[in-house]
Amino acid sequence: MEKDELYAKDTSAVRWRKSSKSFIACVEVGALGGGAVVLRDSKDPARGDLRFTAQGWAAFHDGVRDGRFG
Protein backbone atom coordinates (compact mmCIF):
# COMPACT_ATOMS: atom_id res chain seq x y z
CA MET A 1 0.00 0.00 0.00
CA GLU A 2 1.35 3.41 -0.99
CA LYS A 3 1.47 6.51 1.23
CA ASP A 4 -1.30 8.23 -0.78
CA GLU A 5 -3.55 5.20 -0.31
CA LEU A 6 -2.95 5.19 3.44
CA TYR A 7 -3.82 8.86 3.81
CA ALA A 8 -6.91 8.52 1.58
CA LYS A 9 -8.46 6.04 4.03
CA ASP A 10 -11.34 7.30 6.17
CA THR A 11 -10.59 7.06 9.90
CA SER A 12 -14.06 7.97 11.19
CA ALA A 13 -14.85 4.32 12.03
CA VAL A 14 -11.41 3.46 13.44
CA ARG A 15 -11.47 1.89 16.91
CA TRP A 16 -8.76 3.75 18.79
CA ARG A 17 -6.75 2.07 21.54
CA LYS A 18 -4.63 4.03 24.00
CA SER A 19 -1.21 2.68 24.86
CA SER A 20 -0.82 1.53 28.45
CA LYS A 21 2.76 2.86 28.25
CA SER A 22 1.56 6.33 27.26
CA PHE A 23 1.67 8.37 30.48
CA ILE A 24 2.59 11.84 29.19
CA ALA A 25 1.86 11.88 25.46
CA CYS A 26 -1.42 10.04 25.08
CA VAL A 27 -0.78 7.92 22.03
CA GLU A 28 -3.63 6.05 20.39
CA VAL A 29 -3.40 3.46 17.64
CA GLY A 30 -6.03 2.10 15.29
CA ALA A 31 -6.24 -0.47 12.51
CA LEU A 32 -6.70 0.66 8.91
CA GLY A 33 -6.96 -2.81 7.39
CA GLY A 34 -4.44 -4.98 5.63
CA GLY A 35 -2.05 -4.62 8.58
CA ALA A 36 -1.82 -0.83 8.20
CA VAL A 37 -2.18 1.27 11.34
CA VAL A 38 -2.84 4.88 12.24
CA LEU A 39 -1.32 6.70 15.24
CA ARG A 40 -2.53 9.94 16.87
CA ASP A 41 -2.28 12.12 19.96
CA SER A 42 -5.50 11.58 21.94
CA LYS A 43 -5.16 15.00 23.58
CA ASP A 44 -5.20 16.70 20.17
CA PRO A 45 -6.72 14.39 17.53
CA ALA A 46 -7.39 17.32 15.16
CA ARG A 47 -3.62 17.79 14.86
CA GLY A 48 -3.46 14.90 12.43
CA ASP A 49 -2.09 11.41 12.47
CA LEU A 50 0.70 9.18 11.26
CA ARG A 51 -0.09 6.19 9.09
CA PHE A 52 2.02 3.10 8.57
CA THR A 53 1.94 0.12 6.25
CA ALA A 54 2.27 -3.25 8.00
CA GLN A 55 6.00 -3.30 7.16
CA GLY A 56 6.49 0.32 8.23
CA TRP A 57 4.68 -0.28 11.52
CA ALA A 58 6.83 -3.35 12.25
CA ALA A 59 10.00 -1.33 11.59
CA PHE A 60 8.76 1.58 13.75
CA HIS A 61 7.71 -0.76 16.55
CA ASP A 62 11.08 -2.53 16.47
CA GLY A 63 12.88 0.83 16.52
CA VAL A 64 10.94 2.01 19.57
CA ARG A 65 11.50 -1.28 21.35
CA ASP A 66 15.22 -1.16 20.60
CA GLY A 67 15.55 2.45 21.80
CA ARG A 68 16.48 3.94 18.41
CA PHE A 69 14.26 7.03 18.85
CA GLY A 70 15.11 8.08 22.36
PyMOL Python script that loads the backbone (N, CA, C, O; Angstrom):
from pymol import cmd

cmd.read_pdbstr("""\
ATOM      1  N   MET A   1       0.839  -1.172   0.000  1.00  0.00           N
ATOM      2  CA  MET A   1       0.000   0.000   0.000  1.00  0.00           C
ATOM      3  C   MET A   1       0.893   1.247   0.000  1.00  0.00           C
ATOM      4  O   MET A   1       1.846   1.342   0.774  1.00  0.00           O
ATOM      5  N   GLU A   2       0.576   2.172  -0.858  1.00  0.00           N
ATOM      6  CA  GLU A   2       1.347   3.409  -0.988  1.00  0.00           C
ATOM      7  C   GLU A   2       0.887   4.452   0.031  1.00  0.00           C
ATOM      8  O   GLU A   2      -0.214   4.368   0.576  1.00  0.00           O
ATOM      9  N   LYS A   3       1.757   5.437   0.276  1.00  0.00           N
ATOM     10  CA  LYS A   3       1.470   6.507   1.230  1.00  0.00           C
ATOM     11  C   LYS A   3       0.156   7.222   0.900  1.00  0.00           C
ATOM     12  O   LYS A   3      -0.645   7.482   1.797  1.00  0.00           O
ATOM     13  N   ASP A   4      -0.071   7.540  -0.380  1.00  0.00           N
ATOM     14  CA  ASP A   4      -1.300   8.225  -0.780  1.00  0.00           C
ATOM     15  C   ASP A   4      -2.532   7.394  -0.447  1.00  0.00           C
ATOM     16  O   ASP A   4      -3.554   7.937  -0.028  1.00  0.00           O
ATOM     17  N   GLU A   5      -2.439   6.084  -0.629  1.00  0.00           N
ATOM     18  CA  GLU A   5      -3.553   5.197  -0.314  1.00  0.00           C
ATOM     19  C   GLU A   5      -3.847   5.189   1.190  1.00  0.00           C
ATOM     20  O   GLU A   5      -5.005   5.196   1.607  1.00  0.00           O
ATOM     21  N   LEU A   6      -2.788   5.175   1.987  1.00  0.00           N
ATOM     22  CA  LEU A   6      -2.952   5.194   3.439  1.00  0.00           C
ATOM     23  C   LEU A   6      -3.684   6.448   3.886  1.00  0.00           C
ATOM     24  O   LEU A   6      -4.624   6.378   4.678  1.00  0.00           O
ATOM     25  N   TYR A   7      -3.251   7.592   3.378  1.00  0.00           N
ATOM     26  CA  TYR A   7      -3.824   8.863   3.814  1.00  0.00           C
ATOM     27  C   TYR A   7      -5.179   9.149   3.171  1.00  0.00           C
ATOM     28  O   TYR A   7      -5.864  10.083   3.586  1.00  0.00           O
ATOM     29  N   ALA A   8      -5.577   8.375   2.180  1.00  0.00           N
ATOM     30  CA  ALA A   8      -6.906   8.523   1.582  1.00  0.00           C
ATOM     31  C   ALA A   8      -7.954   7.748   2.383  1.00  0.00           C
ATOM     32  O   ALA A   8      -9.152   7.967   2.203  1.00  0.00           O
ATOM     33  N   LYS A   9      -7.521   6.855   3.253  1.00  0.00           N
ATOM     34  CA  LYS A   9      -8.459   6.041   4.031  1.00  0.00           C
ATOM     35  C   LYS A   9      -9.191   6.895   5.060  1.00  0.00           C
ATOM     36  O   LYS A   9      -8.604   7.764   5.705  1.00  0.00           O
ATOM     37  N   ASP A  10     -10.486   6.625   5.196  1.00  0.00           N
ATOM     38  CA  ASP A  10     -11.338   7.299   6.169  1.00  0.00           C
ATOM     39  C   ASP A  10     -11.084   6.703   7.549  1.00  0.00           C
ATOM     40  O   ASP A  10     -11.094   5.482   7.706  1.00  0.00           O
ATOM     41  N   THR A  11     -10.860   7.544   8.542  1.00  0.00           N
ATOM     42  CA  THR A  11     -10.591   7.056   9.900  1.00  0.00           C
ATOM     43  C   THR A  11     -11.772   7.256  10.842  1.00  0.00           C
ATOM     44  O   THR A  11     -11.644   7.025  12.045  1.00  0.00           O
ATOM     45  N   SER A  12     -12.918   7.680  10.318  1.00  0.00           N
ATOM     46  CA  SER A  12     -14.061   7.971  11.192  1.00  0.00           C
ATOM     47  C   SER A  12     -14.578   6.726  11.926  1.00  0.00           C
ATOM     48  O   SER A  12     -15.163   6.856  13.001  1.00  0.00           O
ATOM     49  N   ALA A  13     -14.381   5.551  11.383  1.00  0.00           N
ATOM     50  CA  ALA A  13     -14.852   4.323  12.035  1.00  0.00           C
ATOM     51  C   ALA A  13     -13.729   3.554  12.744  1.00  0.00           C
ATOM     52  O   ALA A  13     -13.950   2.445  13.231  1.00  0.00           O
ATOM     53  N   VAL A  14     -12.543   4.133  12.800  1.00  0.00           N
ATOM     54  CA  VAL A  14     -11.408   3.457  13.444  1.00  0.00           C
ATOM     55  C   VAL A  14     -11.683   3.316  14.943  1.00  0.00           C
ATOM     56  O   VAL A  14     -12.132   4.257  15.598  1.00  0.00           O
ATOM     57  N   ARG A  15     -11.407   2.133  15.466  1.00  0.00           N
ATOM     58  CA  ARG A  15     -11.467   1.890  16.911  1.00  0.00           C
ATOM     59  C   ARG A  15     -10.108   2.210  17.495  1.00  0.00           C
ATOM     60  O   ARG A  15      -9.145   1.474  17.281  1.00  0.00           O
ATOM     61  N   TRP A  16     -10.029   3.293  18.223  1.00  0.00           N
ATOM     62  CA  TRP A  16      -8.758   3.753  18.785  1.00  0.00           C
ATOM     63  C   TRP A  16      -8.482   3.053  20.105  1.00  0.00           C
ATOM     64  O   TRP A  16      -9.377   2.852  20.926  1.00  0.00           O
ATOM     65  N   ARG A  17      -7.202   2.682  20.290  1.00  0.00           N
ATOM     66  CA  ARG A  17      -6.745   2.072  21.545  1.00  0.00           C
ATOM     67  C   ARG A  17      -5.616   2.912  22.096  1.00  0.00           C
ATOM     68  O   ARG A  17      -4.688   3.262  21.366  1.00  0.00           O
ATOM     69  N   LYS A  18      -5.682   3.236  23.360  1.00  0.00           N
ATOM     70  CA  LYS A  18      -4.632   4.028  24.002  1.00  0.00           C
ATOM     71  C   LYS A  18      -3.552   3.099  24.544  1.00  0.00           C
ATOM     72  O   LYS A  18      -3.855   2.055  25.122  1.00  0.00           O
ATOM     73  N   SER A  19      -2.316   3.475  24.358  1.00  0.00           N
ATOM     74  CA  SER A  19      -1.206   2.684  24.858  1.00  0.00           C
ATOM     75  C   SER A  19      -1.170   2.719  26.381  1.00  0.00           C
ATOM     76  O   SER A  19      -1.336   3.778  26.985  1.00  0.00           O
ATOM     77  N   SER A  20      -0.956   1.580  26.989  1.00  0.00           N
ATOM     78  CA  SER A  20      -0.819   1.526  28.448  1.00  0.00           C
ATOM     79  C   SER A  20       0.516   2.118  28.889  1.00  0.00           C
ATOM     80  O   SER A  20       0.697   2.424  30.067  1.00  0.00           O
ATOM     81  N   LYS A  21       1.443   2.280  27.966  1.00  0.00           N
ATOM     82  CA  LYS A  21       2.758   2.860  28.254  1.00  0.00           C
ATOM     83  C   LYS A  21       2.772   4.366  28.024  1.00  0.00           C
ATOM     84  O   LYS A  21       3.810   5.006  28.192  1.00  0.00           O
ATOM     85  N   SER A  22       1.644   4.934  27.647  1.00  0.00           N
ATOM     86  CA  SER A  22       1.562   6.334  27.263  1.00  0.00           C
ATOM     87  C   SER A  22       1.088   7.176  28.447  1.00  0.00           C
ATOM     88  O   SER A  22      -0.109   7.424  28.595  1.00  0.00           O
ATOM     89  N   PHE A  23       2.023   7.613  29.286  1.00  0.00           N
ATOM     90  CA  PHE A  23       1.670   8.374  30.483  1.00  0.00           C
ATOM     91  C   PHE A  23       1.612   9.874  30.218  1.00  0.00           C
ATOM     92  O   PHE A  23       0.719  10.549  30.730  1.00  0.00           O
ATOM     93  N   ILE A  24       2.526  10.403  29.443  1.00  0.00           N
ATOM     94  CA  ILE A  24       2.586  11.845  29.188  1.00  0.00           C
ATOM     95  C   ILE A  24       1.919  12.182  27.868  1.00  0.00           C
ATOM     96  O   ILE A  24       0.926  12.910  27.844  1.00  0.00           O
ATOM     97  N   ALA A  25       2.444  11.671  26.783  1.00  0.00           N
ATOM     98  CA  ALA A  25       1.856  11.879  25.460  1.00  0.00           C
ATOM     99  C   ALA A  25       0.869  10.749  25.232  1.00  0.00           C
ATOM    100  O   ALA A  25       1.265   9.594  25.071  1.00  0.00           O
ATOM    101  N   CYS A  26      -0.386  11.072  25.219  1.00  0.00           N
ATOM    102  CA  CYS A  26      -1.424  10.043  25.083  1.00  0.00           C
ATOM    103  C   CYS A  26      -1.500   9.570  23.642  1.00  0.00           C
ATOM    104  O   CYS A  26      -2.145  10.196  22.801  1.00  0.00           O
ATOM    105  N   VAL A  27      -0.847   8.478  23.376  1.00  0.00           N
ATOM    106  CA  VAL A  27      -0.784   7.921  22.034  1.00  0.00           C
ATOM    107  C   VAL A  27      -1.896   6.896  21.860  1.00  0.00           C
ATOM    108  O   VAL A  27      -2.103   6.030  22.710  1.00  0.00           O
ATOM    109  N   GLU A  28      -2.608   7.013  20.738  1.00  0.00           N
ATOM    110  CA  GLU A  28      -3.633   6.049  20.393  1.00  0.00           C
ATOM    111  C   GLU A  28      -3.291   5.433  19.043  1.00  0.00           C
ATOM    112  O   GLU A  28      -2.710   6.084  18.175  1.00  0.00           O
ATOM    113  N   VAL A  29      -3.659   4.177  18.887  1.00  0.00           N
ATOM    114  CA  VAL A  29      -3.402   3.463  17.639  1.00  0.00           C
ATOM    115  C   VAL A  29      -4.698   2.809  17.179  1.00  0.00           C
ATOM    116  O   VAL A  29      -5.518   2.376  17.989  1.00  0.00           O
ATOM    117  N   GLY A  30      -4.861   2.747  15.871  1.00  0.00           N
ATOM    118  CA  GLY A  30      -6.034   2.103  15.291  1.00  0.00           C
ATOM    119  C   GLY A  30      -5.660   1.345  14.032  1.00  0.00           C
ATOM    120  O   GLY A  30      -4.663   1.652  13.379  1.00  0.00           O
ATOM    121  N   ALA A  31      -6.470   0.349  13.700  1.00  0.00           N
ATOM    122  CA  ALA A  31      -6.241  -0.473  12.508  1.00  0.00           C
ATOM    123  C   ALA A  31      -6.901   0.159  11.291  1.00  0.00           C
ATOM    124  O   ALA A  31      -8.033   0.638  11.361  1.00  0.00           O
ATOM    125  N   LEU A  32      -6.178   0.153  10.172  1.00  0.00           N
ATOM    126  CA  LEU A  32      -6.702   0.658   8.906  1.00  0.00           C
ATOM    127  C   LEU A  32      -7.045  -0.457   7.932  1.00  0.00           C
ATOM    128  O   LEU A  32      -7.602  -0.196   6.866  1.00  0.00           O
ATOM    129  N   GLY A  33      -6.725  -1.672   8.276  1.00  0.00           N
ATOM    130  CA  GLY A  33      -6.964  -2.808   7.393  1.00  0.00           C
ATOM    131  C   GLY A  33      -5.713  -3.214   6.656  1.00  0.00           C
ATOM    132  O   GLY A  33      -4.857  -2.377   6.369  1.00  0.00           O
ATOM    133  N   GLY A  34      -5.600  -4.469   6.352  1.00  0.00           N
ATOM    134  CA  GLY A  34      -4.438  -4.982   5.634  1.00  0.00           C
ATOM    135  C   GLY A  34      -3.139  -4.861   6.410  1.00  0.00           C
ATOM    136  O   GLY A  34      -2.058  -4.856   5.823  1.00  0.00           O
ATOM    137  N   GLY A  35      -3.244  -4.761   7.744  1.00  0.00           N
ATOM    138  CA  GLY A  35      -2.050  -4.624   8.577  1.00  0.00           C
ATOM    139  C   GLY A  35      -1.591  -3.193   8.773  1.00  0.00           C
ATOM    140  O   GLY A  35      -0.697  -2.942   9.581  1.00  0.00           O
ATOM    141  N   ALA A  36      -2.181  -2.247   8.052  1.00  0.00           N
ATOM    142  CA  ALA A  36      -1.820  -0.830   8.197  1.00  0.00           C
ATOM    143  C   ALA A  36      -2.413  -0.287   9.493  1.00  0.00           C
ATOM    144  O   ALA A  36      -3.479  -0.720   9.930  1.00  0.00           O
ATOM    145  N   VAL A  37      -1.708   0.668  10.102  1.00  0.00           N
ATOM    146  CA  VAL A  37      -2.175   1.273  11.339  1.00  0.00           C
ATOM    147  C   VAL A  37      -2.076   2.789  11.256  1.00  0.00           C
ATOM    148  O   VAL A  37      -1.340   3.348  10.443  1.00  0.00           O
ATOM    149  N   VAL A  38      -2.844   3.430  12.127  1.00  0.00           N
ATOM    150  CA  VAL A  38      -2.838   4.885  12.243  1.00  0.00           C
ATOM    151  C   VAL A  38      -2.553   5.230  13.700  1.00  0.00           C
ATOM    152  O   VAL A  38      -3.039   4.554  14.607  1.00  0.00           O
ATOM    153  N   LEU A  39      -1.772   6.275  13.924  1.00  0.00           N
ATOM    154  CA  LEU A  39      -1.321   6.698  15.240  1.00  0.00           C
ATOM    155  C   LEU A  39      -1.697   8.157  15.422  1.00  0.00           C
ATOM    156  O   LEU A  39      -1.545   8.947  14.490  1.00  0.00           O
ATOM    157  N   ARG A  40      -2.191   8.541  16.613  1.00  0.00           N
ATOM    158  CA  ARG A  40      -2.533   9.942  16.867  1.00  0.00           C
ATOM    159  C   ARG A  40      -2.330  10.294  18.334  1.00  0.00           C
ATOM    160  O   ARG A  40      -2.163   9.419  19.184  1.00  0.00           O
ATOM    161  N   ASP A  41      -2.347  11.583  18.608  1.00  0.00           N
ATOM    162  CA  ASP A  41      -2.282  12.123  19.960  1.00  0.00           C
ATOM    163  C   ASP A  41      -3.718  12.274  20.452  1.00  0.00           C
ATOM    164  O   ASP A  41      -4.472  13.068  19.889  1.00  0.00           O
ATOM    165  N   SER A  42      -4.113  11.544  21.472  1.00  0.00           N
ATOM    166  CA  SER A  42      -5.500  11.584  21.939  1.00  0.00           C
ATOM    167  C   SER A  42      -5.872  12.925  22.548  1.00  0.00           C
ATOM    168  O   SER A  42      -7.050  13.277  22.599  1.00  0.00           O
ATOM    169  N   LYS A  43      -4.878  13.677  23.011  1.00  0.00           N
ATOM    170  CA  LYS A  43      -5.158  14.999  23.577  1.00  0.00           C
ATOM    171  C   LYS A  43      -5.445  16.030  22.500  1.00  0.00           C
ATOM    172  O   LYS A  43      -6.061  17.060  22.775  1.00  0.00           O
ATOM    173  N   ASP A  44      -5.005  15.762  21.272  1.00  0.00           N
ATOM    174  CA  ASP A  44      -5.198  16.703  20.173  1.00  0.00           C
ATOM    175  C   ASP A  44      -5.398  15.948  18.859  1.00  0.00           C
ATOM    176  O   ASP A  44      -4.556  16.038  17.966  1.00  0.00           O
ATOM    177  N   PRO A  45      -6.505  15.201  18.727  1.00  0.00           N
ATOM    178  CA  PRO A  45      -6.720  14.388  17.531  1.00  0.00           C
ATOM    179  C   PRO A  45      -6.855  15.206  16.242  1.00  0.00           C
ATOM    180  O   PRO A  45      -6.595  14.691  15.155  1.00  0.00           O
ATOM    181  N   ALA A  46      -7.256  16.466  16.354  1.00  0.00           N
ATOM    182  CA  ALA A  46      -7.389  17.320  15.163  1.00  0.00           C
ATOM    183  C   ALA A  46      -6.032  17.679  14.572  1.00  0.00           C
ATOM    184  O   ALA A  46      -5.957  18.153  13.438  1.00  0.00           O
ATOM    185  N   ARG A  47      -4.984  17.463  15.311  1.00  0.00           N
ATOM    186  CA  ARG A  47      -3.617  17.787  14.860  1.00  0.00           C
ATOM    187  C   ARG A  47      -3.192  16.932  13.673  1.00  0.00           C
ATOM    188  O   ARG A  47      -2.300  17.310  12.914  1.00  0.00           O
ATOM    189  N   GLY A  48      -3.826  15.794  13.520  1.00  0.00           N
ATOM    190  CA  GLY A  48      -3.458  14.896  12.433  1.00  0.00           C
ATOM    191  C   GLY A  48      -2.946  13.577  12.963  1.00  0.00           C
ATOM    192  O   GLY A  48      -2.933  13.343  14.172  1.00  0.00           O
ATOM    193  N   ASP A  49      -2.533  12.731  12.071  1.00  0.00           N
ATOM    194  CA  ASP A  49      -2.090  11.407  12.472  1.00  0.00           C
ATOM    195  C   ASP A  49      -0.925  10.952  11.609  1.00  0.00           C
ATOM    196  O   ASP A  49      -0.576  11.580  10.610  1.00  0.00           O
ATOM    197  N   LEU A  50      -0.345   9.858  12.021  1.00  0.00           N
ATOM    198  CA  LEU A  50       0.704   9.183  11.262  1.00  0.00           C
ATOM    199  C   LEU A  50       0.151   7.836  10.834  1.00  0.00           C
ATOM    200  O   LEU A  50      -0.509   7.152  11.616  1.00  0.00           O
ATOM    201  N   ARG A  51       0.419   7.456   9.595  1.00  0.00           N
ATOM    202  CA  ARG A  51      -0.092   6.186   9.086  1.00  0.00           C
ATOM    203  C   ARG A  51       1.066   5.330   8.594  1.00  0.00           C
ATOM    204  O   ARG A  51       2.017   5.817   7.982  1.00  0.00           O
ATOM    205  N   PHE A  52       0.953   4.042   8.880  1.00  0.00           N
ATOM    206  CA  PHE A  52       2.018   3.102   8.573  1.00  0.00           C
ATOM    207  C   PHE A  52       1.471   1.890   7.831  1.00  0.00           C
ATOM    208  O   PHE A  52       0.391   1.391   8.146  1.00  0.00           O
ATOM    209  N   THR A  53       2.225   1.422   6.844  1.00  0.00           N
ATOM    210  CA  THR A  53       1.937   0.119   6.253  1.00  0.00           C
ATOM    211  C   THR A  53       2.299  -0.931   7.307  1.00  0.00           C
ATOM    212  O   THR A  53       2.908  -0.606   8.326  1.00  0.00           O
ATOM    213  N   ALA A  54       1.926  -2.180   7.061  1.00  0.00           N
ATOM    214  CA  ALA A  54       2.272  -3.247   8.001  1.00  0.00           C
ATOM    215  C   ALA A  54       3.788  -3.330   8.184  1.00  0.00           C
ATOM    216  O   ALA A  54       4.271  -3.492   9.304  1.00  0.00           O
ATOM    217  N   GLN A  55       4.538  -3.218   7.083  1.00  0.00           N
ATOM    218  CA  GLN A  55       6.001  -3.295   7.160  1.00  0.00           C
ATOM    219  C   GLN A  55       6.581  -2.071   7.868  1.00  0.00           C
ATOM    220  O   GLN A  55       7.515  -2.188   8.661  1.00  0.00           O
ATOM    221  N   GLY A  56       6.022  -0.903   7.578  1.00  0.00           N
ATOM    222  CA  GLY A  56       6.487   0.322   8.231  1.00  0.00           C
ATOM    223  C   GLY A  56       6.209   0.308   9.720  1.00  0.00           C
ATOM    224  O   GLY A  56       7.042   0.747  10.513  1.00  0.00           O
ATOM    225  N   TRP A  57       5.030  -0.201  10.111  1.00  0.00           N
ATOM    226  CA  TRP A  57       4.678  -0.283  11.524  1.00  0.00           C
ATOM    227  C   TRP A  57       5.618  -1.248  12.252  1.00  0.00           C
ATOM    228  O   TRP A  57       6.070  -0.962  13.360  1.00  0.00           O
ATOM    229  N   ALA A  58       5.909  -2.384  11.627  1.00  0.00           N
ATOM    230  CA  ALA A  58       6.827  -3.350  12.245  1.00  0.00           C
ATOM    231  C   ALA A  58       8.200  -2.726  12.455  1.00  0.00           C
ATOM    232  O   ALA A  58       8.810  -2.915  13.507  1.00  0.00           O
ATOM    233  N   ALA A  59       8.688  -1.990  11.472  1.00  0.00           N
ATOM    234  CA  ALA A  59       9.999  -1.331  11.595  1.00  0.00           C
ATOM    235  C   ALA A  59       9.975  -0.253  12.677  1.00  0.00           C
ATOM    236  O   ALA A  59      10.917  -0.143  13.462  1.00  0.00           O
ATOM    237  N   PHE A  60       8.894   0.550  12.725  1.00  0.00           N
ATOM    238  CA  PHE A  60       8.762   1.582  13.748  1.00  0.00           C
ATOM    239  C   PHE A  60       8.690   0.956  15.134  1.00  0.00           C
ATOM    240  O   PHE A  60       9.377   1.392  16.058  1.00  0.00           O
ATOM    241  N   HIS A  61       7.855  -0.069  15.274  1.00  0.00           N
ATOM    242  CA  HIS A  61       7.706  -0.763  16.553  1.00  0.00           C
ATOM    243  C   HIS A  61       9.040  -1.336  17.024  1.00  0.00           C
ATOM    244  O   HIS A  61       9.397  -1.200  18.194  1.00  0.00           O
ATOM    245  N   ASP A  62       9.770  -1.971  16.121  1.00  0.00           N
ATOM    246  CA  ASP A  62      11.080  -2.532  16.471  1.00  0.00           C
ATOM    247  C   ASP A  62      12.048  -1.432  16.895  1.00  0.00           C
ATOM    248  O   ASP A  62      12.821  -1.605  17.837  1.00  0.00           O
ATOM    249  N   GLY A  63      12.001  -0.295  16.191  1.00  0.00           N
ATOM    250  CA  GLY A  63      12.876   0.827  16.525  1.00  0.00           C
ATOM    251  C   GLY A  63      12.588   1.393  17.902  1.00  0.00           C
ATOM    252  O   GLY A  63      13.513   1.708  18.651  1.00  0.00           O
ATOM    253  N   VAL A  64      11.317   1.525  18.242  1.00  0.00           N
ATOM    254  CA  VAL A  64      10.939   2.014  19.574  1.00  0.00           C
ATOM    255  C   VAL A  64      11.399   1.028  20.634  1.00  0.00           C
ATOM    256  O   VAL A  64      11.998   1.413  21.638  1.00  0.00           O
ATOM    257  N   ARG A  65      11.114  -0.245  20.402  1.00  0.00           N
ATOM    258  CA  ARG A  65      11.497  -1.281  21.355  1.00  0.00           C
ATOM    259  C   ARG A  65      13.006  -1.315  21.579  1.00  0.00           C
ATOM    260  O   ARG A  65      13.472  -1.539  22.696  1.00  0.00           O
ATOM    261  N   ASP A  66      13.761  -1.092  20.511  1.00  0.00           N
ATOM    262  CA  ASP A  66      15.216  -1.157  20.595  1.00  0.00           C
ATOM    263  C   ASP A  66      15.860   0.159  21.041  1.00  0.00           C
ATOM    264  O   ASP A  66      17.083   0.252  21.145  1.00  0.00           O
ATOM    265  N   GLY A  67      15.031   1.175  21.305  1.00  0.00           N
ATOM    266  CA  GLY A  67      15.550   2.449  21.802  1.00  0.00           C
ATOM    267  C   GLY A  67      16.190   3.345  20.743  1.00  0.00           C
ATOM    268  O   GLY A  67      16.992   4.213  21.086  1.00  0.00           O
ATOM    269  N   ARG A  68      15.862   3.160  19.488  1.00  0.00           N
ATOM    270  CA  ARG A  68      16.475   3.941  18.410  1.00  0.00           C
ATOM    271  C   ARG A  68      15.946   5.376  18.296  1.00  0.00           C
ATOM    272  O   ARG A  68      16.525   6.186  17.573  1.00  0.00           O
ATOM    273  N   PHE A  69      14.860   5.698  18.996  1.00  0.00           N
ATOM    274  CA  PHE A  69      14.255   7.031  18.847  1.00  0.00           C
ATOM    275  C   PHE A  69      14.357   7.847  20.122  1.00  0.00           C
ATOM    276  O   PHE A  69      13.717   8.894  20.224  1.00  0.00           O
ATOM    277  N   GLY A  70      15.115   7.419  21.070  1.00  0.00           N
ATOM    278  CA  GLY A  70      15.113   8.084  22.363  1.00  0.00           C
ATOM    279  C   GLY A  70      16.322   8.841  22.625  1.00  0.00           C
ATOM    280  O   GLY A  70      16.449   9.453  23.686  1.00  0.00           O
TER     281      GLY A  70
END
""", "prot")
cmd.dss("prot")
cmd.show_as("cartoon", "prot")
cmd.util.cbc("prot")
cmd.orient("prot")
